[in-house]
Amino acid sequence: MKQVIVIPARMSGTRLPGKPLRLINGMPMIWHVWTKCKEVHDSELIYIATEDLVIEEYCAEMNINCVNTGKADTAVDRMKLFADVINADSYINVQGDEPIVNPEDIKNILSYNKKYPERVVFGKTSCNELEFNDVSKAKVVCSRSGRLLFVSRAGIPVNNKGNFHSAERAIWIFAFNKKNLDTYYDYEDSRIEKIEESDIIRFLELDIPVFCIDLIGDSWAVDEMKDIEIVENLINQRNIK
């Protein structure tokens, strides 16, 4: 079974332009993500997917596989365009702004995908009340079998007084196959996805089952400049290489 890890990266992010090549402890962010993936997967099967020449040039300099997909509206769109170029049984999406992504979490998604290659799957972990009320953190509600019922940046679920009781949040490491991605890409009239601005919801609107599995989830996404200092401090505290 050929599993390819894909790290989407683009320079034109609105909150932190040029994010993939921002230095963290002296090395670009995408180098850190690629290095974490390389701990649990063959580097020949790890790719950066981008639309930017400067990222292509950096990857060529560092001997990192890279595919220019052209413009893409969402990260899942970019995965689909990548899958049109690189043939594989499964495509594992590791976000390009997760420089301290836990390799064990990647390994768990890879293992689950081997067992259930037909499923769309991503990770989840427990959520405290502070994270519950933070709209930058996506919350998930799942069935007992792990099937995703809904995902939202709003605090869900709530008790009958509208307050936090217990919750889980998303860890954005995905697995897809080509059929999943093609179906997603061909459907553009996704009303709830546009309201929530969460591309995974399109699968739910298409009645494609999505599953969640428990991960450690101790990473930290870089969305703003302040996150770079936070990540550097975490790297130093954990003695991450």
PyRosetta script that sets phi, psi and omega in degrees:
from pyrosetta import init, pose_from_sequence

init()
pose = pose_from_sequence("MKQVIVIPARMSGTRLPGKPLRLINGMPMIWHVWTKCKEVHDSELIYIATEDLVIEEYCAEMNINCVNTGKADTAVDRMKLFADVINADSYINVQGDEPIVNPEDIKNILSYNKKYPERVVFGKTSCNELEFNDVSKAKVVCSRSGRLLFVSRAGIPVNNKGNFHSAERAIWIFAFNKKNLDTYYDYEDSRIEKIEESDIIRFLELDIPVFCIDLIGDSWAVDEMKDIEIVENLINQRNIK")
pose.set_psi(1, 124.1)
pose.set_omega(1, -178.3)
pose.set_phi(2, -93.6)
pose.set_psi(2, 110.2)
pose.set_omega(2, 176.8)
pose.set_phi(3, -108.6)
pose.set_psi(3, 123.9)
pose.set_omega(3, -179.8)
pose.set_phi(4, -110.9)
pose.set_psi(4, 130.4)
pose.set_omega(4, 173.3)
pose.set_phi(5, -90.2)
pose.set_psi(5, 130.8)
pose.set_omega(5, -178.7)
pose.set_phi(6, -122.2)
pose.set_psi(6, 128.7)
pose.set_omega(6, 179.4)
pose.set_phi(7, -113.2)
pose.set_psi(7, 99.3)
pose.set_omega(7, 178.8)
pose.set_phi(8, -70.1)
pose.set_psi(8, 140.1)
pose.set_omega(8, -179.2)
pose.set_phi(9, -153.4)
pose.set_psi(9, 132.8)
pose.set_omega(9, 175.1)
pose.set_phi(10, -142.5)
pose.set_psi(10, 152.9)
pose.set_omega(10, -173.1)
pose.set_phi(11, -85.6)
pose.set_psi(11, -16.4)
pose.set_omega(11, -168.9)
pose.set_phi(12, -96.8)
pose.set_psi(12, 31.5)
pose.set_omega(12, 176.6)
pose.set_phi(13, -60.8)
pose.set_psi(13, 142.2)
pose.set_omega(13, -175.0)
pose.set_phi(14, -75.7)
pose.set_psi(14, -38.5)
pose.set_omega(14, -176.3)
pose.set_phi(15, -80.5)
pose.set_psi(15, -31.8)
pose.set_omega(15, -179.0)
pose.set_phi(16, -146.2)
pose.set_psi(16, 80.1)
pose.set_omega(16, -179.1)
pose.set_phi(17, -56.7)
pose.set_psi(17, 144.4)
pose.set_omega(17, 179.4)
pose.set_phi(18, 74.4)
pose.set_psi(18, 15.7)
pose.set_omega(18, -172.6)
pose.set_phi(19, -53.6)
pose.set_psi(19, -44.6)
pose.set_omega(19, -174.6)
pose.set_phi(20, -58.9)
pose.set_psi(20, -27.6)
pose.set_omega(20, -177.8)
pose.set_phi(21, -105.9)
pose.set_psi(21, 8.1)
pose.set_omega(21, 173.4)
pose.set_phi(22, -63.6)
pose.set_psi(22, 137.6)
pose.set_omega(22, -176.7)
pose.set_phi(23, -80.3)
pose.set_psi(23, 134.9)
pose.set_omega(23, 172.7)
pose.set_phi(24, -126.3)
pose.set_psi(24, 115.7)
pose.set_omega(24, -173.1)
pose.set_phi(25, 49.6)
pose.set_psi(25, 39.5)
pose.set_omega(25, 172.4)
pose.set_phi(26, 88.8)
pose.set_psi(26, -4.1)
pose.set_omega(26, -179.8)
pose.set_phi(27, -126.8)
pose.set_psi(27, 146.0)
pose.set_omega(27, -179.4)
pose.set_phi(28, -60.3)
pose.set_psi(28, 150.3)
pose.set_omega(28, -176.5)
pose.set_phi(29, -55.9)
pose.set_psi(29, -44.6)
pose.set_omega(29, -177.0)
pose.set_phi(30, -66.2)
pose.set_psi(30, -24.6)
pose.set_omega(30, 174.7)
pose.set_phi(31, -65.0)
pose.set_psi(31, -42.7)
pose.set_omega(31, 179.0)
pose.set_phi(32, -61.9)
pose.set_psi(32, -44.7)
pose.set_omega(32, -179.8)
pose.set_phi(33, -63.1)
pose.set_psi(33, -47.6)
pose.set_omega(33, 179.9)
pose.set_phi(34, -58.8)
pose.set_psi(34, -41.9)
pose.set_omega(34, -179.4)
pose.set_phi(35, -63.5)
pose.set_psi(35, -40.7)
pose.set_omega(35, 178.1)
pose.set_phi(36, -64.1)
pose.set_psi(36, -42.5)
pose.set_omega(36, 178.2)
pose.set_phi(37, -62.6)
pose.set_psi(37, -38.1)
pose.set_omega(37, -176.6)
pose.set_phi(38, -66.0)
pose.set_psi(38, -18.9)
pose.set_omega(38, 178.3)
pose.set_phi(39, -68.1)
pose.set_psi(39, -24.5)
pose.set_omega(39, -174.7)
pose.set_phi(40, -126.2)
pose.set_psi(40, 3.6)
pose.set_omega(40, -176.7)
pose.set_phi(41, -149.4)
pose.set_psi(41, 153.2)
pose.set_omega(41, 179.4)
pose.set_phi(42, -62.2)
pose.set_psi(42, 125.9)
pose.set_omega(42, -177.7)
pose.set_phi(43, -61.0)
pose.set_psi(43, -24.3)
pose.set_omega(43, 177.2)
pose.set_phi(44, -69.0)
pose.set_psi(44, -15.9)
pose.set_omega(44, -179.3)
pose.set_phi(45, -111.0)
pose.set_psi(45, 23.1)
pose.set_omega(45, 176.6)
pose.set_phi(46, -120.4)
pose.set_psi(46, 128.3)
pose.set_omega(46, -175.8)
pose.set_phi(47, -130.4)
pose.set_psi(47, 147.5)
pose.set_omega(47, 163.4)
pose.set_phi(48, -92.5)
pose.set_psi(48, 134.7)
pose.set_omega(48, 175.8)
pose.set_phi(49, -114.6)
pose.set_psi(49, 121.9)
pose.set_omega(49, -171.8)
pose.set_phi(50, -144.7)
pose.set_psi(50, 174.8)
pose.set_omega(50, 171.7)
pose.set_phi(51, -123.0)
pose.set_psi(51, 7.3)
pose.set_omega(51, -171.0)
pose.set_phi(52, -113.3)
pose.set_psi(52, 129.4)
pose.set_omega(52, -180.0)
pose.set_phi(53, -62.0)
pose.set_psi(53, -37.7)
pose.set_omega(53, -177.2)
pose.set_phi(54, -63.8)
pose.set_psi(54, -34.8)
pose.set_omega(54, 176.8)
pose.set_phi(55, -71.8)
pose.set_psi(55, -40.3)
pose.set_omega(55, 174.8)
pose.set_phi(56, -56.0)
pose.set_psi(56, -46.3)
pose.set_omega(56, -177.5)
pose.set_phi(57, -64.6)
pose.set_psi(57, -40.5)
pose.set_omega(57, 177.7)
pose.set_phi(58, -63.0)
pose.set_psi(58, -44.2)
pose.set_omega(58, -179.4)
pose.set_phi(59, -63.6)
pose.set_psi(59, -39.2)
pose.set_omega(59, 177.8)
pose.set_phi(60, -62.8)
pose.set_psi(60, -41.0)
pose.set_omega(60, 179.1)
pose.set_phi(61, -63.8)
pose.set_psi(61, -35.3)
pose.set_omega(61, -175.8)
pose.set_phi(62, -96.8)
pose.set_psi(62, 4.2)
pose.set_omega(62, -179.4)
pose.set_phi(63, 59.7)
pose.set_psi(63, 43.4)
pose.set_omega(63, 176.7)
pose.set_phi(64, -108.0)
pose.set_psi(64, 131.9)
pose.set_omega(64, 177.7)
pose.set_phi(65, -59.8)
pose.set_psi(65, 138.0)
pose.set_omega(65, -178.9)
pose.set_phi(66, -146.8)
pose.set_psi(66, 140.2)
pose.set_omega(66, 174.4)
pose.set_phi(67, -126.3)
pose.set_psi(67, 128.2)
pose.set_omega(67, 173.8)
pose.set_phi(68, -89.2)
pose.set_psi(68, 110.7)
pose.set_omega(68, -176.0)
pose.set_phi(69, -87.5)
pose.set_psi(69, -9.1)
pose.set_omega(69, -167.7)
pose.set_phi(70, 78.2)
pose.set_psi(70, -176.1)
pose.set_omega(70, -176.8)
pose.set_phi(71, -62.2)
pose.set_psi(71, 145.2)
pose.set_omega(71, 177.3)
pose.set_phi(72, -144.1)
pose.set_psi(72, 137.7)
pose.set_omega(72, -177.6)
pose.set_phi(73, -74.8)
pose.set_psi(73, -35.4)
pose.set_omega(73, -178.7)
pose.set_phi(74, -134.8)
pose.set_psi(74, 167.8)
pose.set_omega(74, 177.5)
pose.set_phi(75, -63.6)
pose.set_psi(75, -36.5)
pose.set_omega(75, 179.0)
pose.set_phi(76, -69.4)
pose.set_psi(76, -36.8)
pose.set_omega(76, 173.0)
pose.set_phi(77, -57.0)
pose.set_psi(77, -43.2)
pose.set_omega(77, -179.9)
pose.set_phi(78, -65.5)
pose.set_psi(78, -36.6)
pose.set_omega(78, 176.2)
pose.set_phi(79, -61.5)
pose.set_psi(79, -40.9)
pose.set_omega(79, 179.9)
pose.set_phi(80, -64.8)
pose.set_psi(80, -45.5)
pose.set_omega(80, 179.7)
pose.set_phi(81, -64.0)
pose.set_psi(81, -35.7)
pose.set_omega(81, 175.0)
pose.set_phi(82, -63.4)
pose.set_psi(82, -44.2)
pose.set_omega(82, -178.0)
pose.set_phi(83, -65.1)
pose.set_psi(83, -22.5)
pose.set_omega(83, 175.1)
pose.set_phi(84, -69.8)
pose.set_psi(84, -21.1)
pose.set_omega(84, -176.4)
pose.set_phi(85, -101.2)
pose.set_psi(85, -43.5)
pose.set_omega(85, -175.9)
pose.set_phi(86, -108.8)
pose.set_psi(86, 118.8)
pose.set_omega(86, -179.1)
pose.set_phi(87, -82.1)
pose.set_psi(87, 131.6)
pose.set_omega(87, 177.4)
pose.set_phi(88, -158.3)
pose.set_psi(88, 165.2)
pose.set_omega(88, 174.7)
pose.set_phi(89, -77.7)
pose.set_psi(89, -36.8)
pose.set_omega(89, -177.3)
pose.set_phi(90, -143.7)
pose.set_psi(90, 151.8)
pose.set_omega(90, -179.4)
pose.set_phi(91, -124.7)
pose.set_psi(91, 117.0)
pose.set_omega(91, -178.8)
pose.set_phi(92, -100.2)
pose.set_psi(92, 117.9)
pose.set_omega(92, -177.6)
pose.set_phi(93, -94.6)
pose.set_psi(93, 114.7)
pose.set_omega(93, 172.7)
pose.set_phi(94, -112.1)
pose.set_psi(94, 124.5)
pose.set_omega(94, -172.8)
pose.set_phi(95, -64.9)
pose.set_psi(95, 142.2)
pose.set_omega(95, -177.4)
pose.set_phi(96, -76.2)
pose.set_psi(96, -5.2)
pose.set_omega(96, 179.3)
pose.set_phi(97, -109.9)
pose.set_psi(97, 25.7)
pose.set_omega(97, 179.7)
pose.set_phi(98, -117.7)
pose.set_psi(98, 72.6)
pose.set_omega(98, -173.8)
pose.set_phi(99, -67.1)
pose.set_psi(99, -16.9)
pose.set_omega(99, 176.7)
pose.set_phi(100, -119.5)
pose.set_psi(100, 34.7)
pose.set_omega(100, 175.2)
pose.set_phi(101, -54.9)
pose.set_psi(101, 139.4)
pose.set_omega(101, -176.6)
pose.set_phi(102, -78.6)
pose.set_psi(102, 119.6)
pose.set_omega(102, 179.4)
pose.set_phi(103, -57.0)
pose.set_psi(103, -31.1)
pose.set_omega(103, 177.8)
pose.set_phi(104, -64.1)
pose.set_psi(104, -34.4)
pose.set_omega(104, 177.3)
pose.set_phi(105, -67.1)
pose.set_psi(105, -40.7)
pose.set_omega(105, 176.2)
pose.set_phi(106, -62.1)
pose.set_psi(106, -44.2)
pose.set_omega(106, -179.7)
pose.set_phi(107, -60.9)
pose.set_psi(107, -39.4)
pose.set_omega(107, -179.9)
pose.set_phi(108, -66.7)
pose.set_psi(108, -37.9)
pose.set_omega(108, 175.9)
pose.set_phi(109, -66.8)
pose.set_psi(109, -41.5)
pose.set_omega(109, 177.0)
pose.set_phi(110, -59.3)
pose.set_psi(110, -43.6)
pose.set_omega(110, -178.6)
pose.set_phi(111, -66.8)
pose.set_psi(111, -44.1)
pose.set_omega(111, 179.1)
pose.set_phi(112, -62.9)
pose.set_psi(112, -41.3)
pose.set_omega(112, -179.7)
pose.set_phi(113, -63.7)
pose.set_psi(113, -35.2)
pose.set_omega(113, 176.3)
pose.set_phi(114, -64.1)
pose.set_psi(114, -37.1)
pose.set_omega(114, -178.8)
pose.set_phi(115, -76.4)
pose.set_psi(115, -36.6)
pose.set_omega(115, -177.0)
pose.set_phi(116, -129.9)
pose.set_psi(116, 69.7)
pose.set_omega(116, -174.2)
pose.set_phi(117, -66.6)
pose.set_psi(117, -17.5)
pose.set_omega(117, -178.6)
pose.set_phi(118, -83.8)
pose.set_psi(118, -10.1)
pose.set_omega(118, -173.4)
pose.set_phi(119, -93.5)
pose.set_psi(119, 146.3)
pose.set_omega(119, 162.6)
pose.set_phi(120, -83.5)
pose.set_psi(120, 130.1)
pose.set_omega(120, -178.0)
pose.set_phi(121, -143.6)
pose.set_psi(121, 146.9)
pose.set_omega(121, 169.2)
pose.set_phi(122, -145.6)
pose.set_psi(122, 179.2)
pose.set_omega(122, -171.6)
pose.set_phi(123, -98.3)
pose.set_psi(123, 163.7)
pose.set_omega(123, 174.7)
pose.set_phi(124, -148.1)
pose.set_psi(124, 162.0)
pose.set_omega(124, 175.3)
pose.set_phi(125, -153.5)
pose.set_psi(125, 171.2)
pose.set_omega(125, -178.7)
pose.set_phi(126, -66.5)
pose.set_psi(126, 157.2)
pose.set_omega(126, -172.9)
pose.set_phi(127, -131.3)
pose.set_psi(127, 126.3)
pose.set_omega(127, 176.7)
pose.set_phi(128, -86.4)
pose.set_psi(128, 176.2)
pose.set_omega(128, -173.8)
pose.set_phi(129, -66.6)
pose.set_psi(129, -34.1)
pose.set_omega(129, 178.2)
pose.set_phi(130, -63.4)
pose.set_psi(130, -45.9)
pose.set_omega(130, 178.1)
pose.set_phi(131, -67.1)
pose.set_psi(131, -35.4)
pose.set_omega(131, 179.2)
pose.set_phi(132, -58.0)
pose.set_psi(132, -39.4)
pose.set_omega(132, -177.5)
pose.set_phi(133, -90.9)
pose.set_psi(133, 1.2)
pose.set_omega(133, -179.6)
pose.set_phi(134, -94.0)
pose.set_psi(134, 112.9)
pose.set_omega(134, -175.9)
pose.set_phi(135, -72.8)
pose.set_psi(135, -6.2)
pose.set_omega(135, 173.9)
pose.set_phi(136, -80.4)
pose.set_psi(136, -10.8)
pose.set_omega(136, 179.6)
pose.set_phi(137, -106.2)
pose.set_psi(137, 125.0)
pose.set_omega(137, 179.8)
pose.set_phi(138, -83.0)
pose.set_psi(138, 131.0)
pose.set_omega(138, 177.9)
pose.set_phi(139, -102.4)
pose.set_psi(139, 148.0)
pose.set_omega(139, -178.0)
pose.set_phi(140, -124.0)
pose.set_psi(140, 148.8)
pose.set_omega(140, 171.8)
pose.set_phi(141, -124.3)
pose.set_psi(141, 126.0)
pose.set_omega(141, -173.8)
pose.set_phi(142, -127.5)
pose.set_psi(142, 157.0)
pose.set_omega(142, 173.0)
pose.set_phi(143, -77.1)
pose.set_psi(143, 175.7)
pose.set_omega(143, 180.0)
pose.set_phi(144, -63.8)
pose.set_psi(144, -27.5)
pose.set_omega(144, 179.6)
pose.set_phi(145, -82.8)
pose.set_psi(145, -3.5)
pose.set_omega(145, -178.7)
pose.set_phi(146, 94.1)
pose.set_psi(146, 2.8)
pose.set_omega(146, 179.4)
pose.set_phi(147, -74.1)
pose.set_psi(147, 132.6)
pose.set_omega(147, -178.6)
pose.set_phi(148, -69.5)
pose.set_psi(148, 126.8)
pose.set_omega(148, 175.4)
pose.set_phi(149, -94.7)
pose.set_psi(149, -42.4)
pose.set_omega(149, 175.2)
pose.set_phi(150, -164.3)
pose.set_psi(150, 157.3)
pose.set_omega(150, 175.6)
pose.set_phi(151, -135.2)
pose.set_psi(151, 140.0)
pose.set_omega(151, -178.7)
pose.set_phi(152, -157.6)
pose.set_psi(152, 151.4)
pose.set_omega(152, 172.6)
pose.set_phi(153, -79.0)
pose.set_psi(153, -15.5)
pose.set_omega(153, 171.8)
pose.set_phi(154, -71.0)
pose.set_psi(154, 161.1)
pose.set_omega(154, 179.2)
pose.set_phi(155, -75.1)
pose.set_psi(155, 109.6)
pose.set_omega(155, 176.0)
pose.set_phi(156, -135.5)
pose.set_psi(156, 147.9)
pose.set_omega(156, -9.1)
pose.set_phi(157, -81.0)
pose.set_psi(157, 164.7)
pose.set_omega(157, 175.2)
pose.set_phi(158, -120.5)
pose.set_psi(158, 159.2)
pose.set_omega(158, 176.5)
pose.set_phi(159, -78.9)
pose.set_psi(159, -176.2)
pose.set_omega(159, -174.1)
pose.set_phi(160, -72.2)
pose.set_psi(160, -1.1)
pose.set_omega(160, 172.9)
pose.set_phi(161, -106.6)
pose.set_psi(161, 5.6)
pose.set_omega(161, 178.1)
pose.set_phi(162, 79.0)
pose.set_psi(162, 21.6)
pose.set_omega(162, -176.0)
pose.set_phi(163, -112.9)
pose.set_psi(163, 161.9)
pose.set_omega(163, 176.9)
pose.set_phi(164, -63.3)
pose.set_psi(164, 136.3)
pose.set_omega(164, 171.7)
pose.set_phi(165, -123.9)
pose.set_psi(165, -62.0)
pose.set_omega(165, 172.5)
pose.set_phi(166, -157.7)
pose.set_psi(166, 152.8)
pose.set_omega(166, -175.1)
pose.set_phi(167, -159.9)
pose.set_psi(167, 169.0)
pose.set_omega(167, 175.2)
pose.set_phi(168, -130.8)
pose.set_psi(168, 150.2)
pose.set_omega(168, 179.6)
pose.set_phi(169, -119.6)
pose.set_psi(169, 159.3)
pose.set_omega(169, -176.1)
pose.set_phi(170, -78.3)
pose.set_psi(170, 143.3)
pose.set_omega(170, 168.0)
pose.set_phi(171, -116.3)
pose.set_psi(171, 113.0)
pose.set_omega(171, -167.1)
pose.set_phi(172, -83.7)
pose.set_psi(172, 68.2)
pose.set_omega(172, 164.9)
pose.set_phi(173, -119.1)
pose.set_psi(173, 118.6)
pose.set_omega(173, -172.7)
pose.set_phi(174, -112.1)
pose.set_psi(174, 161.8)
pose.set_omega(174, 163.7)
pose.set_phi(175, -132.3)
pose.set_psi(175, 134.7)
pose.set_omega(175, 178.5)
pose.set_phi(176, -133.7)
pose.set_psi(176, 164.1)
pose.set_omega(176, 163.6)
pose.set_phi(177, -118.3)
pose.set_psi(177, 173.7)
pose.set_omega(177, -173.7)
pose.set_phi(178, -63.2)
pose.set_psi(178, -38.9)
pose.set_omega(178, -179.7)
pose.set_phi(179, -62.4)
pose.set_psi(179, -44.6)
pose.set_omega(179, 176.1)
pose.set_phi(180, -54.7)
pose.set_psi(180, -48.3)
pose.set_omega(180, -175.0)
pose.set_phi(181, -67.3)
pose.set_psi(181, -40.5)
pose.set_omega(181, 179.2)
pose.set_phi(182, -63.7)
pose.set_psi(182, -43.0)
pose.set_omega(182, -179.8)
pose.set_phi(183, -63.8)
pose.set_psi(183, -44.4)
pose.set_omega(183, 177.6)
pose.set_phi(184, -57.1)
pose.set_psi(184, -48.4)
pose.set_omega(184, -172.4)
pose.set_phi(185, -67.4)
pose.set_psi(185, -32.1)
pose.set_omega(185, -176.0)
pose.set_phi(186, -79.4)
pose.set_psi(186, -7.1)
pose.set_omega(186, -177.6)
pose.set_phi(187, -112.6)
pose.set_psi(187, 115.8)
pose.set_omega(187, -175.7)
pose.set_phi(188, -111.0)
pose.set_psi(188, -9.4)
pose.set_omega(188, -174.9)
pose.set_phi(189, -94.1)
pose.set_psi(189, 56.6)
pose.set_omega(189, -175.1)
pose.set_phi(190, -98.5)
pose.set_psi(190, 96.3)
pose.set_omega(190, -170.9)
pose.set_phi(191, -69.1)
pose.set_psi(191, -49.8)
pose.set_omega(191, -175.9)
pose.set_phi(192, -69.6)
pose.set_psi(192, -36.4)
pose.set_omega(192, 176.4)
pose.set_phi(193, -56.2)
pose.set_psi(193, -42.7)
pose.set_omega(193, -178.2)
pose.set_phi(194, -68.4)
pose.set_psi(194, -36.5)
pose.set_omega(194, 178.5)
pose.set_phi(195, -66.2)
pose.set_psi(195, -48.1)
pose.set_omega(195, -175.7)
pose.set_phi(196, -81.6)
pose.set_psi(196, -18.2)
pose.set_omega(196, -173.9)
pose.set_phi(197, 54.9)
pose.set_psi(197, 48.2)
pose.set_omega(197, 178.8)
pose.set_phi(198, -133.7)
pose.set_psi(198, 108.3)
pose.set_omega(198, -171.0)
pose.set_phi(199, -66.5)
pose.set_psi(199, -23.8)
pose.set_omega(199, -179.1)
pose.set_phi(200, -65.7)
pose.set_psi(200, -23.8)
pose.set_omega(200, -179.0)
pose.set_phi(201, -65.0)
pose.set_psi(201, -26.0)
pose.set_omega(201, 179.3)
pose.set_phi(202, -58.6)
pose.set_psi(202, -36.8)
pose.set_omega(202, 177.5)
pose.set_phi(203, -61.9)
pose.set_psi(203, -41.3)
pose.set_omega(203, 178.7)
pose.set_phi(204, -64.5)
pose.set_psi(204, -40.2)
pose.set_omega(204, 178.5)
pose.set_phi(205, -65.6)
pose.set_psi(205, -26.1)
pose.set_omega(205, 177.8)
pose.set_phi(206, -88.8)
pose.set_psi(206, 3.5)
pose.set_omega(206, -177.1)
pose.set_phi(207, 61.3)
pose.set_psi(207, 31.1)
pose.set_omega(207, 172.7)
pose.set_phi(208, -94.2)
pose.set_psi(208, 118.1)
pose.set_omega(208, -178.0)
pose.set_phi(209, -60.8)
pose.set_psi(209, 137.9)
pose.set_omega(209, 175.4)
pose.set_phi(210, -123.0)
pose.set_psi(210, 138.2)
pose.set_omega(210, -177.8)
pose.set_phi(211, -119.8)
pose.set_psi(211, 153.8)
pose.set_omega(211, 176.8)
pose.set_phi(212, -123.6)
pose.set_psi(212, 141.5)
pose.set_omega(212, 174.2)
pose.set_phi(213, -125.4)
pose.set_psi(213, 154.4)
pose.set_omega(213, -178.6)
pose.set_phi(214, -72.1)
pose.set_psi(214, 130.5)
pose.set_omega(214, 175.6)
pose.set_phi(215, -126.5)
pose.set_psi(215, 170.7)
pose.set_omega(215, 178.6)
pose.set_phi(216, -69.9)
pose.set_psi(216, -49.1)
pose.set_omega(216, 173.0)
pose.set_phi(217, 67.5)
pose.set_psi(217, 39.2)
pose.set_omega(217, -179.1)
pose.set_phi(218, -101.6)
pose.set_psi(218, 25.8)
pose.set_omega(218, 178.2)
pose.set_phi(219, -84.0)
pose.set_psi(219, -176.4)
pose.set_omega(219, 175.5)
pose.set_phi(220, -149.0)
pose.set_psi(220, 115.7)
pose.set_omega(220, -179.9)
pose.set_phi(221, -75.0)
pose.set_psi(221, 142.9)
pose.set_omega(221, 176.7)
pose.set_phi(222, -96.9)
pose.set_psi(222, 107.6)
pose.set_omega(222, 178.7)
pose.set_phi(223, -111.2)
pose.set_psi(223, -29.5)
pose.set_omega(223, -177.0)
pose.set_phi(224, -136.4)
pose.set_psi(224, 168.9)
pose.set_omega(224, -178.5)
pose.set_phi(225, -57.6)
pose.set_psi(225, -37.5)
pose.set_omega(225, -178.0)
pose.set_phi(226, -60.7)
pose.set_psi(226, -27.2)
pose.set_omega(226, -177.9)
pose.set_phi(227, -69.9)
pose.set_psi(227, -26.0)
pose.set_omega(227, 179.4)
pose.set_phi(228, -63.7)
pose.set_psi(228, -45.4)
pose.set_omega(228, 178.1)
pose.set_phi(229, -63.5)
pose.set_psi(229, -40.0)
pose.set_omega(229, 179.0)
pose.set_phi(230, -60.7)
pose.set_psi(230, -45.5)
pose.set_omega(230, -178.8)
pose.set_phi(231, -65.7)
pose.set_psi(231, -42.5)
pose.set_omega(231, 178.9)
pose.set_phi(232, -61.0)
pose.set_psi(232, -40.5)
pose.set_omega(232, 177.8)
pose.set_phi(233, -64.6)
pose.set_psi(233, -40.7)
pose.set_omega(233, 178.3)
pose.set_phi(234, -65.4)
pose.set_psi(234, -39.3)
pose.set_omega(234, 177.4)
pose.set_phi(235, -59.9)
pose.set_psi(235, -45.1)
pose.set_omega(235, -178.8)
pose.set_phi(236, -68.0)
pose.set_psi(236, -39.9)
pose.set_omega(236, 179.1)
pose.set_phi(237, -64.6)
pose.set_psi(237, -37.7)
pose.set_omega(237, -176.4)
pose.set_phi(238, -92.2)
pose.set_psi(238, -0.9)
pose.set_omega(238, -176.7)
pose.set_phi(239, 54.9)
pose.set_psi(239, 42.1)
pose.set_omega(239, 178.4)
pose.set_phi(240, -76.4)
pose.set_psi(240, 134.7)
pose.set_omega(240, 179.1)
pose.set_phi(241, -87.9)
pose.dump_pdb("model.pdb")
